[in-house]
Amino acid sequence: MMLCLIASVAFAVSPDVVEQRLQEIEELRAQRVERGAPPISMANARKAAQGSVVTGVTGSKAWAVAVLNIPIGQLWAGINDETRHPGYTAVAYSELISGRVCGSGRHVLQYLPVPMISDRWWIAVIRHNRTIIDASGGSVRELYWRSSVDPTEVTSAAGQKMIDAGAPIGSTRGAWLLVAVDQFNTYVEYYSNTDPGAGVPSSITSRLAASGVRDTIKAVHKFSAGGKPVCPVY
């Protein structure tokens, strides 16, 4: 019982501590690559520090903010290990088709089952913002992506089978922003701007957007904490 109490105290982080930390790194936001990410209010950041995954939809952009009990390096490793996300996230298939595992600039084929309509596939072109990582000594990190739907990039038999079974997504782009609050806790902003393509009613798109970013944060947190990512922790 005492050990559990000590652990909970060690991992606790208050809204005031999160607010102070965000004020400390505010100038680094100017170095973000993904300038289209919706701004997160301090009120929502403080709410997230109390244990909620706070979500919203701004136009076509779905966003979420959370404070997770996991070191930034461990969470970063999990986020970058997309080929092992199936079984945790809603993506059913994920294949590295070019670039290095966990490396910036990689292209990853992803396939998402969509009930009652055609499943969707896309190629995520994933990059790291080295400028903000280096400027912060690794305590602030940004991963961002854009989509491609060029089927000629997919050369494996398994990958070709997946794209034949679904329809290409319209487009998707987005980003993760991670901020180390302390050695145990990481502040997270995540957003996705997705056009699912033809055949998906706007009512379904808007209804799923906020729940999708919430579920992604929870799933990636679970994978990072217990899924043993192969990406380096730093």
MIKOL-346911 format. One record per residue (C-alpha): residue number from 1; x, y, z. Coordinates in steps of 0.001 Angstrom, whole numbers. Example, Ala and Ser with C-alpha at 12.3 -4.5 7.8 and 13.67 -1.06 7.14 Angstrom:
<rs>
<r><seq>1</seq><X>12300</X><Y>-4500</Y><Z>7800</Z></r>
<r><seq>2</seq><X>13670</X><Y>-1060</Y><Z>7140</Z></r>
</rs>
This chain:
<rs>
<r><seq>1</seq><X>0</X><Y>0</Y><Z>0</Z></r>
<r><seq>2</seq><X>2767</X><Y>2435</Y><Z>929</Z></r>
<r><seq>3</seq><X>4664</X><Y>1684</Y><Z>-2303</Z></r>
<r><seq>4</seq><X>1538</X><Y>2426</Y><Z>-4344</Z></r>
<r><seq>5</seq><X>1092</X><Y>5733</Y><Z>-2507</Z></r>
<r><seq>6</seq><X>4704</X><Y>6716</Y><Z>-3135</Z></r>
<r><seq>7</seq><X>4388</X><Y>5835</Y><Z>-6828</Z></r>
<r><seq>8</seq><X>1208</X><Y>7879</Y><Z>-7227</Z></r>
<r><seq>9</seq><X>2837</X><Y>10905</Y><Z>-5597</Z></r>
<r><seq>10</seq><X>5938</X><Y>10553</Y><Z>-7788</Z></r>
<r><seq>11</seq><X>3878</X><Y>10461</Y><Z>-10966</Z></r>
<r><seq>12</seq><X>1384</X><Y>13189</Y><Z>-10053</Z></r>
<r><seq>13</seq><X>1490</X><Y>16497</Y><Z>-11920</Z></r>
<r><seq>14</seq><X>-651</X><Y>19530</Y><Z>-11134</Z></r>
<r><seq>15</seq><X>-2350</X><Y>21919</Y><Z>-13570</Z></r>
<r><seq>16</seq><X>-125</X><Y>24711</Y><Z>-12233</Z></r>
<r><seq>17</seq><X>3017</X><Y>22740</Y><Z>-13060</Z></r>
<r><seq>18</seq><X>1740</X><Y>22022</Y><Z>-16582</Z></r>
<r><seq>19</seq><X>856</X><Y>25689</Y><Z>-17134</Z></r>
<r><seq>20</seq><X>4291</X><Y>26812</Y><Z>-15970</Z></r>
<r><seq>21</seq><X>5997</X><Y>24289</Y><Z>-18233</Z></r>
<r><seq>22</seq><X>3974</X><Y>25395</Y><Z>-21268</Z></r>
<r><seq>23</seq><X>4870</X><Y>29006</Y><Z>-20574</Z></r>
<r><seq>24</seq><X>8555</X><Y>28006</Y><Z>-20482</Z></r>
<r><seq>25</seq><X>8448</X><Y>26450</Y><Z>-23964</Z></r>
<r><seq>26</seq><X>6056</X><Y>28950</Y><Z>-25582</Z></r>
<r><seq>27</seq><X>8767</X><Y>30575</Y><Z>-27715</Z></r>
<r><seq>28</seq><X>9632</X><Y>27194</Y><Z>-29244</Z></r>
<r><seq>29</seq><X>6186</X><Y>26977</Y><Z>-30824</Z></r>
<r><seq>30</seq><X>7395</X><Y>29387</Y><Z>-33496</Z></r>
<r><seq>31</seq><X>9684</X><Y>26582</Y><Z>-34691</Z></r>
<r><seq>32</seq><X>6849</X><Y>24134</Y><Z>-35333</Z></r>
<r><seq>33</seq><X>6577</X><Y>22799</Y><Z>-38869</Z></r>
<r><seq>34</seq><X>2855</X><Y>22056</Y><Z>-38668</Z></r>
<r><seq>35</seq><X>1568</X><Y>25620</Y><Z>-38398</Z></r>
<r><seq>36</seq><X>-2006</X><Y>24494</Y><Z>-39097</Z></r>
<r><seq>37</seq><X>-2422</X><Y>22731</Y><Z>-35772</Z></r>
<r><seq>38</seq><X>-5333</X><Y>24235</Y><Z>-33797</Z></r>
<r><seq>39</seq><X>-4183</X><Y>26279</Y><Z>-30773</Z></r>
<r><seq>40</seq><X>-4906</X><Y>24692</Y><Z>-27398</Z></r>
<r><seq>41</seq><X>-6225</X><Y>27018</Y><Z>-24712</Z></r>
<r><seq>42</seq><X>-4578</X><Y>27036</Y><Z>-21301</Z></r>
<r><seq>43</seq><X>-7950</X><Y>26111</Y><Z>-19800</Z></r>
<r><seq>44</seq><X>-7996</X><Y>22903</Y><Z>-21840</Z></r>
<r><seq>45</seq><X>-4356</X><Y>22178</Y><Z>-20990</Z></r>
<r><seq>46</seq><X>-5157</X><Y>22535</Y><Z>-17281</Z></r>
<r><seq>47</seq><X>-8188</X><Y>20287</Y><Z>-17672</Z></r>
<r><seq>48</seq><X>-5993</X><Y>17674</Y><Z>-19347</Z></r>
<r><seq>49</seq><X>-3604</X><Y>17827</Y><Z>-16382</Z></r>
<r><seq>50</seq><X>-6482</X><Y>16630</Y><Z>-14192</Z></r>
<r><seq>51</seq><X>-6632</X><Y>13348</Y><Z>-16096</Z></r>
<r><seq>52</seq><X>-8938</X><Y>14007</Y><Z>-19051</Z></r>
<r><seq>53</seq><X>-8218</X><Y>13576</Y><Z>-22740</Z></r>
<r><seq>54</seq><X>-9757</X><Y>16833</Y><Z>-23924</Z></r>
<r><seq>55</seq><X>-10976</X><Y>16822</Y><Z>-27536</Z></r>
<r><seq>56</seq><X>-12606</X><Y>19154</Y><Z>-30014</Z></r>
<r><seq>57</seq><X>-13234</X><Y>19779</Y><Z>-33693</Z></r>
<r><seq>58</seq><X>-12207</X><Y>23065</Y><Z>-35297</Z></r>
<r><seq>59</seq><X>-13502</X><Y>23145</Y><Z>-38856</Z></r>
<r><seq>60</seq><X>-12129</X><Y>19971</Y><Z>-40449</Z></r>
<r><seq>61</seq><X>-9440</X><Y>19555</Y><Z>-37792</Z></r>
<r><seq>62</seq><X>-9972</X><Y>17166</Y><Z>-34892</Z></r>
<r><seq>63</seq><X>-7669</X><Y>17752</Y><Z>-31925</Z></r>
<r><seq>64</seq><X>-6911</X><Y>16284</Y><Z>-28524</Z></r>
<r><seq>65</seq><X>-4754</X><Y>17249</Y><Z>-25561</Z></r>
<r><seq>66</seq><X>-3639</X><Y>15076</Y><Z>-22658</Z></r>
<r><seq>67</seq><X>-1048</X><Y>14764</Y><Z>-19912</Z></r>
<r><seq>68</seq><X>199</X><Y>11184</Y><Z>-19803</Z></r>
<r><seq>69</seq><X>2114</X><Y>9367</Y><Z>-17076</Z></r>
<r><seq>70</seq><X>4956</X><Y>8241</Y><Z>-19314</Z></r>
<r><seq>71</seq><X>8425</X><Y>9669</Y><Z>-20035</Z></r>
<r><seq>72</seq><X>8696</X><Y>11586</Y><Z>-23291</Z></r>
<r><seq>73</seq><X>11319</X><Y>9233</Y><Z>-24756</Z></r>
<r><seq>74</seq><X>9194</X><Y>6159</Y><Z>-24173</Z></r>
<r><seq>75</seq><X>6099</X><Y>7797</Y><Z>-25664</Z></r>
<r><seq>76</seq><X>8102</X><Y>9043</Y><Z>-28664</Z></r>
<r><seq>77</seq><X>9340</X><Y>5497</Y><Z>-29287</Z></r>
<r><seq>78</seq><X>5784</X><Y>4204</Y><Z>-29286</Z></r>
<r><seq>79</seq><X>4410</X><Y>6886</Y><Z>-31595</Z></r>
<r><seq>80</seq><X>7143</X><Y>6190</Y><Z>-34156</Z></r>
<r><seq>81</seq><X>6576</X><Y>2419</Y><Z>-34256</Z></r>
<r><seq>82</seq><X>3545</X><Y>2459</Y><Z>-36617</Z></r>
<r><seq>83</seq><X>4009</X><Y>-1022</Y><Z>-38049</Z></r>
<r><seq>84</seq><X>3193</X><Y>-2449</Y><Z>-34611</Z></r>
<r><seq>85</seq><X>179</X><Y>-205</Y><Z>-33915</Z></r>
<r><seq>86</seq><X>-2432</X><Y>-2616</Y><Z>-35353</Z></r>
<r><seq>87</seq><X>-4158</X><Y>-4284</Y><Z>-32434</Z></r>
<r><seq>88</seq><X>-3851</X><Y>-1078</Y><Z>-30420</Z></r>
<r><seq>89</seq><X>-5145</X><Y>1636</Y><Z>-32777</Z></r>
<r><seq>90</seq><X>-8014</X><Y>1449</Y><Z>-35262</Z></r>
<r><seq>91</seq><X>-5547</X><Y>891</Y><Z>-38127</Z></r>
<r><seq>92</seq><X>-5710</X><Y>-2773</Y><Z>-39172</Z></r>
<r><seq>93</seq><X>-2605</X><Y>-2891</Y><Z>-41381</Z></r>
<r><seq>94</seq><X>611</X><Y>-861</Y><Z>-41355</Z></r>
<r><seq>95</seq><X>3633</X><Y>-1516</Y><Z>-43571</Z></r>
<r><seq>96</seq><X>6885</X><Y>385</Y><Z>-44005</Z></r>
<r><seq>97</seq><X>7294</X><Y>805</Y><Z>-47765</Z></r>
<r><seq>98</seq><X>10299</X><Y>3133</Y><Z>-47881</Z></r>
<r><seq>99</seq><X>12740</X><Y>4777</Y><Z>-45493</Z></r>
<r><seq>100</seq><X>14072</X><Y>3470</Y><Z>-42191</Z></r>
<r><seq>101</seq><X>12036</X><Y>1977</Y><Z>-39363</Z></r>
<r><seq>102</seq><X>11330</X><Y>4835</Y><Z>-36917</Z></r>
<r><seq>103</seq><X>13290</X><Y>7242</Y><Z>-39142</Z></r>
<r><seq>104</seq><X>12210</X><Y>10665</Y><Z>-40343</Z></r>
<r><seq>105</seq><X>10983</X><Y>10715</Y><Z>-43948</Z></r>
<r><seq>106</seq><X>9637</X><Y>7166</Y><Z>-43941</Z></r>
<r><seq>107</seq><X>6584</X><Y>6167</Y><Z>-45986</Z></r>
<r><seq>108</seq><X>4094</X><Y>3879</Y><Z>-44240</Z></r>
<r><seq>109</seq><X>1096</X><Y>2200</Y><Z>-45892</Z></r>
<r><seq>110</seq><X>-1897</X><Y>2204</Y><Z>-43548</Z></r>
<r><seq>111</seq><X>-5319</X><Y>566</Y><Z>-43875</Z></r>
<r><seq>112</seq><X>-8400</X><Y>1492</Y><Z>-41875</Z></r>
<r><seq>113</seq><X>-11570</X><Y>-641</Y><Z>-41807</Z></r>
<r><seq>114</seq><X>-14702</X><Y>1520</Y><Z>-42118</Z></r>
<r><seq>115</seq><X>-17949</X><Y>-297</Y><Z>-41252</Z></r>
<r><seq>116</seq><X>-20709</X><Y>-362</Y><Z>-43898</Z></r>
<r><seq>117</seq><X>-18671</X><Y>1519</Y><Z>-46529</Z></r>
<r><seq>118</seq><X>-15400</X><Y>973</Y><Z>-48374</Z></r>
<r><seq>119</seq><X>-12342</X><Y>632</Y><Z>-46159</Z></r>
<r><seq>120</seq><X>-9672</X><Y>3307</Y><Z>-46623</Z></r>
<r><seq>121</seq><X>-5943</X><Y>3164</Y><Z>-47314</Z></r>
<r><seq>122</seq><X>-3244</X><Y>5819</Y><Z>-47552</Z></r>
<r><seq>123</seq><X>506</X><Y>6250</Y><Z>-47383</Z></r>
<r><seq>124</seq><X>1664</X><Y>8411</Y><Z>-44493</Z></r>
<r><seq>125</seq><X>4842</X><Y>10389</Y><Z>-45174</Z></r>
<r><seq>126</seq><X>6167</X><Y>10907</Y><Z>-41641</Z></r>
<r><seq>127</seq><X>8824</X><Y>13373</Y><Z>-40554</Z></r>
<r><seq>128</seq><X>10439</X><Y>14681</Y><Z>-37368</Z></r>
<r><seq>129</seq><X>11027</X><Y>18337</Y><Z>-36601</Z></r>
<r><seq>130</seq><X>14737</X><Y>18132</Y><Z>-35811</Z></r>
<r><seq>131</seq><X>14968</X><Y>21890</Y><Z>-35225</Z></r>
<r><seq>132</seq><X>12598</X><Y>21929</Y><Z>-32270</Z></r>
<r><seq>133</seq><X>14039</X><Y>18693</Y><Z>-30866</Z></r>
<r><seq>134</seq><X>17601</X><Y>20033</Y><Z>-30924</Z></r>
<r><seq>135</seq><X>16644</X><Y>23504</Y><Z>-29656</Z></r>
<r><seq>136</seq><X>14904</X><Y>21997</Y><Z>-26623</Z></r>
<r><seq>137</seq><X>17452</X><Y>19297</Y><Z>-25881</Z></r>
<r><seq>138</seq><X>14800</X><Y>16691</Y><Z>-26664</Z></r>
<r><seq>139</seq><X>12254</X><Y>18002</Y><Z>-24167</Z></r>
<r><seq>140</seq><X>9924</X><Y>19218</Y><Z>-26955</Z></r>
<r><seq>141</seq><X>9280</X><Y>17011</Y><Z>-29997</Z></r>
<r><seq>142</seq><X>7119</X><Y>17261</Y><Z>-33087</Z></r>
<r><seq>143</seq><X>6166</X><Y>14489</Y><Z>-35510</Z></r>
<r><seq>144</seq><X>4104</X><Y>15480</Y><Z>-38538</Z></r>
<r><seq>145</seq><X>2712</X><Y>13720</Y><Z>-41591</Z></r>
<r><seq>146</seq><X>1148</X><Y>14235</Y><Z>-44993</Z></r>
<r><seq>147</seq><X>-609</X><Y>11593</Y><Z>-47087</Z></r>
<r><seq>148</seq><X>40</X><Y>10095</Y><Z>-50498</Z></r>
<r><seq>149</seq><X>-2243</X><Y>7731</Y><Z>-52404</Z></r>
<r><seq>150</seq><X>168</X><Y>6713</Y><Z>-55144</Z></r>
<r><seq>151</seq><X>-365</X><Y>2945</Y><Z>-55594</Z></r>
<r><seq>152</seq><X>2945</X><Y>2562</Y><Z>-57443</Z></r>
<r><seq>153</seq><X>4720</X><Y>3027</Y><Z>-54090</Z></r>
<r><seq>154</seq><X>3233</X><Y>-235</Y><Z>-52841</Z></r>
<r><seq>155</seq><X>5242</X><Y>-3183</Y><Z>-54176</Z></r>
<r><seq>156</seq><X>4672</X><Y>-6000</Y><Z>-51662</Z></r>
<r><seq>157</seq><X>2026</X><Y>-8632</Y><Z>-52337</Z></r>
<r><seq>158</seq><X>459</X><Y>-8044</Y><Z>-48927</Z></r>
<r><seq>159</seq><X>334</X><Y>-4291</Y><Z>-49463</Z></r>
<r><seq>160</seq><X>-1168</X><Y>-4598</Y><Z>-52915</Z></r>
<r><seq>161</seq><X>-3820</X><Y>-6925</Y><Z>-51513</Z></r>
<r><seq>162</seq><X>-4785</X><Y>-4285</Y><Z>-48956</Z></r>
<r><seq>163</seq><X>-5125</X><Y>-1416</Y><Z>-51435</Z></r>
<r><seq>164</seq><X>-7143</X><Y>-3650</Y><Z>-53762</Z></r>
<r><seq>165</seq><X>-9559</X><Y>-4325</Y><Z>-50897</Z></r>
<r><seq>166</seq><X>-10231</X><Y>-675</Y><Z>-50069</Z></r>
<r><seq>167</seq><X>-10439</X><Y>2829</Y><Z>-51502</Z></r>
<r><seq>168</seq><X>-7813</X><Y>5583</Y><Z>-51227</Z></r>
<r><seq>169</seq><X>-8451</X><Y>8243</Y><Z>-48641</Z></r>
<r><seq>170</seq><X>-9050</X><Y>11793</Y><Z>-49865</Z></r>
<r><seq>171</seq><X>-6210</X><Y>13242</Y><Z>-47811</Z></r>
<r><seq>172</seq><X>-4861</X><Y>13377</Y><Z>-44294</Z></r>
<r><seq>173</seq><X>-2304</X><Y>15495</Y><Z>-42479</Z></r>
<r><seq>174</seq><X>-1590</X><Y>16185</Y><Z>-38841</Z></r>
<r><seq>175</seq><X>965</X><Y>16207</Y><Z>-36066</Z></r>
<r><seq>176</seq><X>1972</X><Y>15197</Y><Z>-32570</Z></r>
<r><seq>177</seq><X>3562</X><Y>17725</Y><Z>-30208</Z></r>
<r><seq>178</seq><X>5160</X><Y>16334</Y><Z>-27046</Z></r>
<r><seq>179</seq><X>6466</X><Y>18352</Y><Z>-24115</Z></r>
<r><seq>180</seq><X>8308</X><Y>16771</Y><Z>-21190</Z></r>
<r><seq>181</seq><X>6685</X><Y>18130</Y><Z>-18031</Z></r>
<r><seq>182</seq><X>9136</X><Y>16217</Y><Z>-15847</Z></r>
<r><seq>183</seq><X>10901</X><Y>12846</Y><Z>-15990</Z></r>
<r><seq>184</seq><X>7612</X><Y>10948</Y><Z>-15546</Z></r>
<r><seq>185</seq><X>4951</X><Y>12982</Y><Z>-17392</Z></r>
<r><seq>186</seq><X>4465</X><Y>14162</Y><Z>-20953</Z></r>
<r><seq>187</seq><X>2083</X><Y>16823</Y><Z>-22234</Z></r>
<r><seq>188</seq><X>596</X><Y>15841</Y><Z>-25612</Z></r>
<r><seq>189</seq><X>-1144</X><Y>17770</Y><Z>-28374</Z></r>
<r><seq>190</seq><X>-2422</X><Y>15732</Y><Z>-31319</Z></r>
<r><seq>191</seq><X>-4440</X><Y>16771</Y><Z>-34330</Z></r>
<r><seq>192</seq><X>-5636</X><Y>15283</Y><Z>-37592</Z></r>
<r><seq>193</seq><X>-7163</X><Y>16957</Y><Z>-40643</Z></r>
<r><seq>194</seq><X>-8678</X><Y>14190</Y><Z>-42743</Z></r>
<r><seq>195</seq><X>-10850</X><Y>14028</Y><Z>-45831</Z></r>
<r><seq>196</seq><X>-12002</X><Y>10391</Y><Z>-45894</Z></r>
<r><seq>197</seq><X>-12847</X><Y>10536</Y><Z>-49587</Z></r>
<r><seq>198</seq><X>-15904</X><Y>9688</Y><Z>-51612</Z></r>
<r><seq>199</seq><X>-18759</X><Y>7735</Y><Z>-50100</Z></r>
<r><seq>200</seq><X>-18363</X><Y>8786</Y><Z>-46453</Z></r>
<r><seq>201</seq><X>-21258</X><Y>11002</Y><Z>-45272</Z></r>
<r><seq>202</seq><X>-20198</X><Y>14214</Y><Z>-43541</Z></r>
<r><seq>203</seq><X>-22365</X><Y>13271</Y><Z>-40548</Z></r>
<r><seq>204</seq><X>-20251</X><Y>10161</Y><Z>-39967</Z></r>
<r><seq>205</seq><X>-17008</X><Y>12061</Y><Z>-40469</Z></r>
<r><seq>206</seq><X>-17820</X><Y>14751</Y><Z>-37899</Z></r>
<r><seq>207</seq><X>-19183</X><Y>12247</Y><Z>-35379</Z></r>
<r><seq>208</seq><X>-16070</X><Y>10080</Y><Z>-35484</Z></r>
<r><seq>209</seq><X>-13460</X><Y>12843</Y><Z>-35622</Z></r>
<r><seq>210</seq><X>-13259</X><Y>13775</Y><Z>-31927</Z></r>
<r><seq>211</seq><X>-13598</X><Y>10209</Y><Z>-30665</Z></r>
<r><seq>212</seq><X>-10925</X><Y>9133</Y><Z>-33159</Z></r>
<r><seq>213</seq><X>-8215</X><Y>11451</Y><Z>-31813</Z></r>
<r><seq>214</seq><X>-9126</X><Y>10535</Y><Z>-28217</Z></r>
<r><seq>215</seq><X>-8915</X><Y>6832</Y><Z>-28978</Z></r>
<r><seq>216</seq><X>-5609</X><Y>7287</Y><Z>-30805</Z></r>
<r><seq>217</seq><X>-3973</X><Y>8999</Y><Z>-27820</Z></r>
<r><seq>218</seq><X>-5198</X><Y>6298</Y><Z>-25440</Z></r>
<r><seq>219</seq><X>-4125</X><Y>3494</Y><Z>-27774</Z></r>
<r><seq>220</seq><X>-647</X><Y>4891</Y><Z>-28417</Z></r>
<r><seq>221</seq><X>-168</X><Y>5508</Y><Z>-24689</Z></r>
<r><seq>222</seq><X>-1078</X><Y>1880</Y><Z>-23978</Z></r>
<r><seq>223</seq><X>1242</X><Y>604</Y><Z>-26699</Z></r>
<r><seq>224</seq><X>4126</X><Y>2845</Y><Z>-25603</Z></r>
<r><seq>225</seq><X>3779</X><Y>1740</Y><Z>-21977</Z></r>
<r><seq>226</seq><X>3328</X><Y>-1997</Y><Z>-22521</Z></r>
<r><seq>227</seq><X>3866</X><Y>-2911</Y><Z>-26166</Z></r>
<r><seq>228</seq><X>7687</X><Y>-2822</Y><Z>-26123</Z></r>
<r><seq>229</seq><X>8296</X><Y>-507</Y><Z>-29116</Z></r>
<r><seq>230</seq><X>11410</X><Y>-1255</Y><Z>-31151</Z></r>
<r><seq>231</seq><X>12206</X><Y>2427</Y><Z>-31747</Z></r>
<r><seq>232</seq><X>15022</X><Y>3898</Y><Z>-29646</Z></r>
<r><seq>233</seq><X>14146</X><Y>5669</Y><Z>-26411</Z></r>
<r><seq>234</seq><X>15977</X><Y>8990</Y><Z>-26037</Z></r>
</rs>
